[in-house]
């Protein structure tokens, strides 16, 4: 048995659609055995063996997904890499993971080939690897893999220090997928609009794995286009997206209850969803977005309920098979309900550790398999988890802890504010000065004085920003997360002199 491959390909009826391409052609579940067999034979022909890493830096395409399944089927380890990485950045990942094969776009193969053995796949699903697969046999004996065997390595964003390769096992990915299928009530009748990247946990291991483990289908798009997604909604039952998807949909005049009536589930993740966006989407459509919380190392940890209150500003209770607790960031002592501390999780979804970093792995785990997430949060009386911020984003100003989320919530409620990011910058007297960067979308007439005056009655003095800066838009990474590290770099000298 190959745990993950058998799970992903074993639930769909042979004649049922798995994936609909933009041109309307369909890959059916019954096609997957032959297709993945061809691609697995192509990988084997290039020397890939069980346990080898296969690094993949290519544009999103159906063939990219087939390559993922074939890599799992051959018993190798899938290593998805952000398509935005430069050759310099790629050199680190390739040097660290030492893949047996690098799959890249033909346009960059000349440079990538200096880093290791390469083959190609482009955005249209063409390239030297696709050609090998097309002429290969469909027959392939699936390599056995147990829950403990590695299925993938995903590198964390590396906002501080070296990026770390999170080792995800067959057991991790299978358990998370099956739990989410049940929790979110996916069935073979579901149709997901898939517009997420697939070099990331959200698009690959949540969207794709969950759909396949339910025997459901996807309407596959290379990228998100709000107008197109709105047109596709009458043919779908679900959408998984990042907060940006929903803010862009709200800009569409056609976003109405009628347009969205066929969608049973809108899911948001990868970055915090503003409570304002949550409420506005419900007001416009009558639909309540389900927000959940996960990370590269764990997949999903919590989710607002399918049936029950989906509370704006929270990520819901822990998943049924996941344990979650809050501890003091310094002492490690358990915290009471409502108190802010470090989020720790335990469960079958928790990764096997960081690739070739035993000391870092040991430092991030506590006895009993509790993983220290690095996220600050609290659990309310109803058991819902509130994410306050990353541990590294905690601001200590004048010896007092300031949690950015609390300040951002007050600023975001002000008229004219699209979104805010609160950061700590070196301050000669306070250690760190609380600093607000406000996105206005290029509109409005907000001033620093007006913002500070509005906050003076809402926040304790030590929480109030020392400075307020204005930008059109906040910088984000590929998954929509605000890049606070970049903001800190950009404004590092604000309080000097």
C-alpha positions as CSV (number, residue, x, y, z in Angstrom):
1,X,0.0,0.0,0.0
2,X,1.1,3.6,-0.7
3,X,-0.9,5.4,1.9
4,X,-1.2,8.9,0.3
5,X,-1.4,7.9,-3.3
6,X,-4.1,5.2,-2.5
7,X,-6.0,7.7,-0.5
8,X,-6.0,10.4,-3.2
9,X,-6.9,8.1,-6.1
10,X,-9.1,5.6,-4.3
11,X,-12.3,7.5,-3.7
12,X,-13.3,8.9,-7.1
13,X,-15.5,6.8,-9.3
14,X,-13.7,5.8,-12.5
15,X,-16.1,7.8,-14.8
16,X,-16.3,10.8,-12.4
17,X,-14.4,14.0,-13.4
18,X,-11.4,14.9,-11.3
19,X,-10.3,18.0,-13.1
20,X,-11.7,20.3,-15.8
21,X,-9.2,22.3,-17.8
22,X,-9.8,25.9,-18.9
23,X,-10.5,24.6,-22.4
24,X,-13.3,22.3,-21.1
25,X,-11.5,19.0,-21.5
26,X,-11.6,16.7,-18.5
27,X,-9.3,14.3,-16.6
28,X,-11.4,11.6,-15.0
29,X,-10.5,9.6,-11.9
30,X,-10.3,6.5,-14.2
31,X,-7.5,8.2,-16.2
32,X,-5.3,8.7,-13.2
33,X,-3.8,5.2,-12.9
34,X,-2.5,5.4,-16.5
35,X,-1.4,9.0,-16.4
36,X,0.5,8.8,-13.2
37,X,1.9,5.5,-14.4
38,X,3.4,7.2,-17.4
39,X,4.8,10.1,-15.4
40,X,6.2,7.7,-12.7
41,X,7.9,5.7,-15.5
42,X,9.3,9.0,-16.9
43,X,10.7,9.9,-13.4
44,X,12.2,6.4,-13.0
45,X,13.8,6.7,-16.4
46,X,15.5,9.9,-15.2
47,X,17.0,8.0,-12.2
48,X,14.5,8.9,-9.5
49,X,14.3,6.3,-6.8
50,X,12.1,5.9,-3.6
51,X,13.2,8.4,-1.0
52,X,14.8,10.8,-3.6
53,X,13.7,14.4,-3.6
54,X,12.1,15.8,-6.8
55,X,12.3,19.6,-6.8
56,X,9.6,21.3,-8.8
57,X,9.6,25.0,-9.8
58,X,7.0,25.3,-12.6
59,X,3.9,27.2,-13.3
60,X,0.5,25.8,-12.3
61,X,-0.9,23.3,-14.7
62,X,-2.9,20.0,-14.6
63,X,0.4,18.2,-15.5
64,X,2.0,19.7,-12.4
65,X,-0.6,17.9,-10.3
66,X,-0.1,14.7,-12.2
67,X,3.7,15.1,-11.5
68,X,2.9,15.5,-7.8
69,X,0.8,12.3,-7.8
70,X,3.5,10.4,-9.8
71,X,6.2,11.5,-7.4
72,X,4.2,10.2,-4.5
73,X,3.4,6.9,-6.4
74,X,7.1,6.2,-7.1
75,X,7.9,6.7,-3.4
76,X,9.9,9.8,-3.9
77,X,9.6,13.1,-1.9
78,X,7.8,16.1,-3.6
79,X,9.5,19.4,-3.2
80,X,7.4,22.3,-4.5
81,X,9.2,25.6,-4.9
82,X,7.7,29.1,-5.3
83,X,7.9,30.2,-9.0
84,X,9.0,33.6,-7.9
85,X,12.3,32.4,-6.4
86,X,15.4,33.7,-8.2
87,X,18.3,31.5,-9.2
88,X,20.2,32.7,-6.2
89,X,17.4,31.7,-3.9
90,X,16.9,28.4,-5.7
91,X,20.6,27.6,-5.1
92,X,20.0,27.5,-1.4
93,X,17.0,25.1,-1.6
94,X,18.7,22.8,-4.1
95,X,21.9,22.7,-2.1
96,X,20.0,21.9,1.1
97,X,17.5,19.3,-0.2
98,X,19.9,17.7,-2.7
99,X,17.2,16.5,-5.1
100,X,17.8,13.8,-7.6
101,X,15.9,15.8,-10.2
102,X,14.9,19.4,-10.7
103,X,11.8,20.1,-12.8
104,X,11.8,23.7,-14.1
105,X,10.4,25.9,-16.9
106,X,12.3,25.5,-20.2
107,X,13.0,29.2,-20.2
108,X,15.2,29.0,-17.1
109,X,16.7,25.6,-17.6
110,X,20.1,27.0,-18.7
111,X,20.6,28.6,-15.3
112,X,19.0,25.9,-13.2
113,X,21.0,23.1,-14.9
114,X,24.1,24.5,-13.1
115,X,22.5,23.4,-9.8
116,X,21.7,19.8,-10.6
117,X,20.0,17.4,-13.0
118,X,17.1,19.0,-14.8
119,X,14.0,18.3,-16.9
120,X,11.3,20.7,-18.0
121,X,7.6,21.4,-17.8
122,X,6.0,24.7,-18.9
123,X,2.7,26.4,-18.1
124,X,1.0,24.6,-20.9
125,X,2.1,21.2,-19.5
126,X,4.7,20.8,-22.2
127,X,8.4,20.1,-21.9
128,X,11.0,17.4,-21.9
129,X,9.4,15.6,-18.9
130,X,6.0,15.7,-20.5
131,X,7.5,14.3,-23.7
132,X,9.1,11.4,-21.8
133,X,5.8,10.7,-20.0
134,X,3.8,10.7,-23.3
135,X,5.9,7.9,-24.7
136,X,6.1,5.9,-21.5
137,X,4.1,2.8,-20.4
138,X,1.0,3.4,-18.3
139,X,1.8,0.3,-16.3
140,X,3.6,1.0,-13.1
141,X,3.9,-1.0,-9.8
142,X,3.1,1.5,-7.1
143,X,5.9,1.7,-4.5
144,X,4.7,0.9,-1.0
145,X,4.8,3.7,1.5
146,X,3.8,3.7,5.2
147,X,2.5,6.6,7.4
148,X,6.0,7.4,8.6
149,X,7.6,7.7,5.1
150,X,8.2,11.2,3.7
151,X,5.8,12.4,1.0
152,X,6.9,16.1,0.7
153,X,9.3,18.7,2.0
154,X,8.0,22.3,2.0
155,X,10.3,25.2,2.9
156,X,9.0,27.8,5.3
157,X,9.1,31.4,4.3
158,X,12.3,32.1,6.2
159,X,11.5,35.6,7.4
160,X,14.3,35.2,10.0
161,X,17.4,33.1,9.4
162,X,17.6,30.2,6.9
163,X,14.5,28.8,5.4
164,X,13.6,25.4,6.9
165,X,12.4,22.3,5.1
166,X,9.3,20.9,6.9
167,X,9.2,17.2,6.4
168,X,5.6,16.0,5.8
169,X,4.8,12.3,5.9
170,X,2.2,10.2,4.2
171,X,0.5,10.0,7.5
172,X,0.5,13.7,8.1
173,X,-1.1,14.6,4.7
174,X,-3.5,11.7,4.7
175,X,-4.8,12.3,8.2
176,X,-5.3,16.0,7.6
177,X,-7.1,15.5,4.3
178,X,-9.5,12.8,5.7
179,X,-10.3,15.0,8.7
180,X,-11.1,18.0,6.6
181,X,-13.3,16.0,4.2
182,X,-15.4,14.9,7.1
183,X,-15.4,18.3,8.9
184,X,-16.3,20.3,5.9
185,X,-18.7,17.6,4.5
186,X,-17.1,17.2,1.1
187,X,-18.6,14.5,-1.1
188,X,-18.2,13.3,-4.7
189,X,-20.9,15.8,-5.7
190,X,-18.7,18.8,-4.8
191,X,-17.0,21.0,-7.4
192,X,-14.2,23.3,-6.2
193,X,-13.0,26.4,-8.1
194,X,-9.3,25.9,-7.8
195,X,-7.5,29.2,-8.3
196,X,-4.7,28.9,-5.7
197,X,-1.0,28.3,-6.4
198,X,0.1,24.7,-6.0
199,X,3.6,25.3,-4.7
200,X,2.1,25.9,-1.3
201,X,0.3,23.8,1.4
202,X,-3.0,25.6,0.8
203,X,-3.4,24.9,-2.9
204,X,-1.7,21.5,-3.0
205,X,-2.3,19.7,0.3
206,X,-5.6,21.4,1.4
207,X,-7.5,22.1,-1.8
208,X,-6.2,19.3,-4.0
209,X,-5.9,16.6,-1.3
210,X,-9.3,17.2,0.2
211,X,-11.0,17.2,-3.1
212,X,-9.4,13.9,-4.2
213,X,-9.9,12.3,-0.8
214,X,-13.6,13.0,-1.3
215,X,-13.7,11.9,-4.9
216,X,-14.9,15.4,-5.8
217,X,-13.8,17.5,-8.8
218,X,-12.1,20.8,-9.5
219,X,-12.6,23.6,-12.1
220,X,-8.9,24.3,-12.6
221,X,-7.6,27.8,-13.2
222,X,-3.9,28.9,-13.4
223,X,-4.6,32.0,-11.3
224,X,-7.4,33.9,-9.6
225,X,-9.5,36.3,-11.7
226,X,-12.4,37.7,-9.7
227,X,-14.7,38.3,-12.7
228,X,-14.0,34.8,-14.0
229,X,-14.5,33.1,-10.7
230,X,-17.8,34.9,-10.3
231,X,-18.9,33.5,-13.7
232,X,-17.9,30.0,-12.6
233,X,-19.8,30.0,-9.4
234,X,-23.1,28.6,-10.8
235,X,-21.2,25.4,-11.8
236,X,-19.4,25.0,-8.4
237,X,-20.2,24.2,-4.8
238,X,-17.0,25.5,-3.0
239,X,-14.2,28.0,-3.2
240,X,-11.0,28.0,-1.2
241,X,-9.1,31.3,-1.2
242,X,-6.8,33.7,0.5
243,X,-8.4,37.0,1.9
244,X,-7.4,38.8,-1.3
245,X,-9.8,36.6,-3.2
246,X,-12.7,37.9,-1.1
247,X,-11.7,41.6,-1.2
248,X,-11.5,41.4,-5.0
249,X,-14.8,39.6,-5.2
250,X,-16.3,42.4,-3.2
251,X,-15.2,44.8,-5.9
252,X,-17.4,42.9,-8.4
253,X,-20.8,44.5,-8.9
254,X,-22.2,41.1,-9.7
255,X,-21.5,39.6,-6.3
256,X,-25.0,39.0,-5.1
257,X,-26.9,36.3,-3.2
258,X,-28.2,35.0,-6.6
259,X,-24.7,34.7,-8.0
260,X,-23.4,32.7,-5.0
261,X,-26.4,30.6,-4.2
262,X,-24.9,27.4,-5.5
263,X,-21.8,27.7,-3.4
264,X,-22.2,25.8,-0.1
265,X,-18.8,26.7,1.3
266,X,-16.5,29.7,1.0
267,X,-13.2,29.0,2.9
268,X,-10.4,31.5,3.7
269,X,-6.9,30.9,5.0
270,X,-3.1,31.5,4.6
271,X,-3.5,35.0,6.1
272,X,-5.9,36.7,8.6
273,X,-9.3,37.6,7.2
274,X,-10.3,41.0,8.3
275,X,-13.5,41.0,10.4
276,X,-14.8,43.8,8.2
277,X,-14.3,41.6,5.0
278,X,-16.1,38.8,6.8
279,X,-19.1,41.0,7.6
280,X,-19.2,42.7,4.2
281,X,-19.2,39.4,2.4
282,X,-22.1,38.1,4.4
283,X,-24.0,41.4,3.9
284,X,-23.5,41.2,0.1
285,X,-24.1,37.5,-0.4
286,X,-25.8,36.0,2.7
287,X,-22.8,33.6,2.8
288,X,-20.6,33.3,5.9
289,X,-16.9,32.7,5.1
290,X,-15.4,29.8,7.0
291,X,-11.9,30.8,8.3
292,X,-9.4,28.2,9.4
293,X,-5.8,28.2,10.7
294,X,-2.9,26.1,9.5
295,X,0.8,26.3,8.7
296,X,3.4,24.6,6.6
297,X,4.5,22.4,9.4
298,X,1.1,21.1,10.4
299,X,-1.4,21.6,7.6
300,X,-4.7,22.6,9.2
301,X,-5.0,22.9,13.0
302,X,-8.3,24.6,13.6
303,X,-11.5,25.5,11.7
304,X,-14.7,27.4,12.2
305,X,-17.5,24.9,12.1
306,X,-19.4,23.8,9.0
307,X,-22.6,23.7,11.1
308,X,-22.5,26.3,13.9
309,X,-21.3,29.8,14.4
310,X,-18.5,31.1,12.2
311,X,-17.1,33.9,14.2
312,X,-15.4,36.8,12.5
313,X,-11.9,37.4,13.7
314,X,-11.5,33.8,15.0
315,X,-10.2,30.6,13.4
316,X,-12.6,28.3,15.2
317,X,-11.8,25.3,17.6
318,X,-9.1,22.7,17.1
319,X,-9.8,20.0,14.5
320,X,-11.3,16.8,16.0
321,X,-7.9,14.9,15.9
322,X,-5.7,17.9,16.9
323,X,-4.9,19.0,20.4
324,X,-4.2,22.7,20.9
325,X,-3.0,24.6,24.0
326,X,-1.8,28.0,25.0
327,X,1.4,28.4,27.0
328,X,3.5,31.3,28.4
329,X,6.0,32.3,25.8
330,X,8.8,32.6,28.4
331,X,8.1,29.9,31.0
332,X,6.1,27.4,29.0
333,X,3.5,27.3,31.7
334,X,-0.1,26.6,30.6
335,X,-2.4,29.7,30.2
336,X,-6.0,30.1,31.3
337,X,-8.9,30.6,28.8
338,X,-8.8,34.1,27.4
339,X,-5.1,34.7,28.2
340,X,-2.6,35.4,25.3
341,X,0.3,33.1,24.9
342,X,2.1,30.8,22.5
343,X,0.0,28.3,20.5
344,X,1.2,24.7,20.6
345,X,-0.3,21.8,18.7
346,X,-0.2,18.0,18.8
347,X,-1.7,15.5,16.4
348,X,-1.3,13.3,13.4
349,X,-1.0,16.4,11.2
350,X,2.2,17.6,12.9
351,X,5.3,17.2,10.7
352,X,8.3,14.9,11.3
353,X,10.7,17.8,11.8
354,X,13.0,20.1,9.8
355,X,15.1,18.6,7.1
356,X,18.7,18.1,8.2
357,X,18.1,20.4,11.2
358,X,17.9,18.1,14.3
359,X,18.8,20.9,16.7
360,X,16.1,23.2,15.3
361,X,13.6,20.4,15.4
362,X,14.4,19.5,19.0
363,X,14.1,23.2,20.0
364,X,10.6,23.5,18.4
365,X,9.1,20.4,20.1
366,X,8.1,19.7,23.7
367,X,7.7,16.3,25.4
368,X,4.7,14.5,24.2
369,X,5.0,15.7,20.6
370,X,3.8,19.3,21.2
371,X,4.9,21.6,18.4
372,X,5.6,25.2,19.3
373,X,4.0,27.1,16.4
374,X,5.5,30.5,16.9
375,X,2.0,32.0,16.7
376,X,0.5,34.0,19.6
377,X,-3.1,33.5,20.4
378,X,-5.8,32.8,22.9
379,X,-8.7,30.4,23.4
380,X,-12.0,31.9,24.4
381,X,-14.7,30.4,26.6
382,X,-16.4,28.8,23.6
383,X,-13.2,27.1,22.6
384,X,-12.6,29.3,19.6
385,X,-9.0,30.2,18.8
386,X,-8.0,33.8,18.2
387,X,-4.7,34.5,16.5
388,X,-3.0,37.6,17.9
389,X,0.2,37.5,15.8
390,X,3.5,35.8,15.3
391,X,5.9,35.6,18.2
392,X,8.5,37.6,16.3
393,X,5.9,40.3,15.6
394,X,5.4,40.9,19.4
395,X,6.4,44.5,20.2
396,X,8.0,45.2,23.6
397,X,7.8,49.0,24.1
398,X,9.1,50.4,27.3
399,X,9.1,46.9,28.8
400,X,5.5,46.3,28.0
401,X,4.1,43.8,25.5
402,X,2.1,45.1,22.6
403,X,0.2,42.7,20.4
404,X,-0.1,44.1,16.9
405,X,-3.4,42.5,16.2
406,X,-5.1,44.4,19.0
407,X,-3.9,47.8,17.7
408,X,-4.6,46.8,14.1
409,X,-8.2,46.0,14.9
410,X,-8.8,49.5,16.2
411,X,-7.1,51.2,13.3
412,X,-8.9,49.0,10.7
413,X,-12.2,50.2,12.1
414,X,-11.4,53.9,11.3
415,X,-13.1,55.4,8.1
416,X,-10.7,55.5,5.2
417,X,-8.5,52.7,6.4
418,X,-8.3,49.7,3.9
419,X,-5.9,47.8,6.1
420,X,-3.1,48.3,8.6
421,X,0.1,46.6,9.8
422,X,1.5,47.5,13.2
423,X,5.3,46.8,13.7
424,X,8.0,47.6,16.2
425,X,10.9,49.7,15.2
426,X,14.1,50.5,17.1
427,X,13.5,53.4,19.5
428,X,16.2,55.2,21.5
429,X,14.1,55.4,24.7
430,X,11.5,52.7,24.5
431,X,13.5,49.9,22.9
432,X,10.8,49.5,20.2
433,X,8.4,52.2,19.1
434,X,4.9,51.1,18.1
435,X,4.5,52.1,14.4
436,X,1.4,51.9,12.3
437,X,1.6,51.5,8.5
438,X,-1.9,52.2,7.0
439,X,-3.0,51.3,3.5
440,X,-5.5,53.7,2.0
441,X,-5.8,52.3,-1.5
442,X,-4.8,55.7,-2.7
443,X,-8.0,57.2,-1.5
444,X,-9.1,59.3,1.5
445,X,-7.6,62.2,3.4
446,X,-6.4,60.5,6.6
447,X,-3.7,62.3,8.6
448,X,-1.4,61.0,11.3
449,X,-2.9,63.5,13.8
450,X,-6.4,62.2,13.1
451,X,-5.5,58.6,13.5
452,X,-3.7,59.2,16.8
453,X,-6.6,61.3,18.1
454,X,-9.0,58.5,17.3
455,X,-6.9,55.9,19.0
456,X,-6.2,58.0,22.1
457,X,-9.5,57.0,23.7
458,X,-9.4,53.4,22.4
459,X,-6.0,52.1,23.5
460,X,-3.7,52.4,26.5
461,X,-1.0,54.9,25.9
462,X,1.8,52.3,25.6
463,X,-0.2,50.6,22.8
464,X,-0.7,53.8,20.8
465,X,1.5,54.2,17.8
466,X,4.4,56.7,18.0
467,X,4.2,57.2,14.3
468,X,1.6,56.6,11.6
469,X,2.8,56.0,8.0
470,X,0.6,55.9,4.9
471,X,0.9,53.7,1.8
472,X,-1.4,52.8,-1.0
473,X,-1.1,49.0,-0.4
474,X,0.7,46.8,2.1
475,X,3.5,44.5,0.7
476,X,2.4,40.9,0.5
477,X,4.0,37.5,-0.3
478,X,2.6,35.1,-2.9
479,X,0.0,33.7,-0.5
480,X,-1.3,37.1,0.5
481,X,0.4,37.5,3.9
482,X,1.6,41.0,4.8
483,X,5.4,41.1,4.8
484,X,6.0,42.8,8.1
485,X,9.7,41.9,7.9
486,X,9.9,44.0,4.8
487,X,8.1,46.9,6.5
488,X,10.6,46.8,9.4
489,X,13.5,46.9,6.9
490,X,12.0,49.7,4.9
491,X,11.4,52.0,7.9
492,X,14.2,50.8,10.2
493,X,15.7,54.2,10.8
494,X,12.4,56.1,11.5
495,X,13.3,57.0,15.2
496,X,17.0,57.6,14.8
497,X,18.5,60.9,15.3
